[in-house]
């Protein structure tokens, strides 16, 4: 089948057919295993957005929690990072183009598989619902990030009749209607059982719909808080989910099938063909020799701002995820990390008694002064997804949630507050805070809910939407000046404009 990505993503490409699956209408599915195998491929591809590559960078770096600080010798520097953090990107930005690619690739995969399933004699209602929901999820991101994008559901693109561009309102209507239709054939968590883990359930679709309706005014100009509340309540009233007693149990290596994760990316790097995530590898300081018992030297790339850590009370358990200023401490035993010497422009080496010719010296984390030319030991780091002792190289096996029950509760709190029910909002916010030993609030405002979302869901890829919804996206912060309103939507990639002349660029670019 002709790759949708070819015509919507890349320029100067051949119009030869690209096959997303070995199954075509002529060699359609003959058993359930074939169906599940193809489904797993789409899920796996979608899971890649949490891999700290183009998608994660496009979602997080333009917000105000995740930063990448260039090192003195040039590592982790360049316009690709700076433009996202400083809101100065243009239509040829590689990470923005890569993100467009990823989500339209999911659209192409699901379109092709849906077409093949239609030719099958199997009972396909459930898999079709999953594929349509996954396609809607991809279109949710495209709507959220790019606004006006083509809605395309055919298995092939006709090069003589390229897809037309749809408005953001039309994409909104398509996504919500597709999800609501898929609900008929998606199972509940209770009905599906643990073996269904990692696949889209009714509750996962409810969570996506609640998220979309919470942001409806951004997408369409019309508030729809009651619908956000209604869908959040469907999850809450199902009785299938609850807050885990310990916040960090959501992020341990063996966090599968817990009662707080509604839908997420499954990682199993220890299994042949499995994938992992690099949340520890790409964040921790550059210290060689087995820092924290890891089988690699961390890449010292991603960090955070001081004001992010300062949002937490000292008694708040969640604050312990941050590696602040001062001596670096091993989270496994509380011991200070000793190195041979601190090397400002390269990786330091762990001190080994009887082996090292230098040291020991305490490894000290110092304040960063910006996002350019920083010493290797500058900047606040974080360990939210806990260290996996069985990490395969830099690939860890903690599953990463796209939706957690805590996030659904906070959707309900925010929607309830907009609808005037501050008592419900206060009760929910205090449930979240008390779980982490933060002080209960006596009253609550929308600003308090915004702040609590920032604390509870930090680094979980939703901050950009929160900032836009609350009108704070263009605000200045330590290393960023105030930016223009049009930056709330990314440009249509120049490569896509070159490939499809029916696409029009978003305003401001």
Secondary structure, DSSP 8 states (H G I E B T S, - for coil): ---HHHHHT-SS-------S-S--GGG---SHHHHHHHHHHHHHHHHGGGSSSHHHHHHHTTSSSEEE--BTTSTT-SHHHHHHHHT---TT-HHHHHHHHHHHHHHHHHHHHHHHHHT--S--HHHHHHHHHHHHHHHHHHHHHHSS-----SSS--TTS------HHHHHHHHHHHHHHHTTTS--HHHH-GGGTTS--HHHHHHHHHHHHHTHHHHHSS--HHHHHHHHHHHHHH------SSGGGGGSTT-TT-SSEEEEE---TTSTT---B-TTTTTS--EETTGGG-SS-----EEE-HHHHTTS-TT-GGGGGEE-SEE-B-TTT--B-EES---TTS-EEB--TTT-SS--EE-EEB---SSSSB-TTBSBEE--S---TT-BTTBB---EEEEEHHHHHHHHHHHHHHTT-HHHHHHHHHHHHHHTT----SS--HHHHHHHHHHHTTTSS-HHHHHHHTT-TT--BTTB----GGGGS----HHHHHH-TT----TT-
